[in-house]
């Protein structure tokens, strides 16, 4: 993972780079459970639709697979784009929840 490599190589040189690299790494890790939750939720919707429609729900089935893969990816990509653009401008931006975790890791390492 590129963010982890950047963090390891640059953490002592730039707290700014270290913070944003950690956020990127945590965002990549957060994508895994987000995708699983979306997949489980949409599969439940698919099963419910198949039961309600008597097994005639191929569109719901395709939509659920597409949505389970697409929705978390779009969310992660959107956050990554915003964070990357802000970092390129030299602005520190904290991804909700993940920014606090990254800041906590950095402050724990300073002790």
Secondary structure, DSSP 8 states (H G I E B T S, - for coil): -HHHHHHHHHTTT-HHHHHHHHHHHHHHHHHHHHHHHHHHHHHHHHHHHHHHTTT--HHHHHHHHHHHHHHHHHHHHHHHHHHHHHHHTT-----TTHHHHHHHHHHHHH-
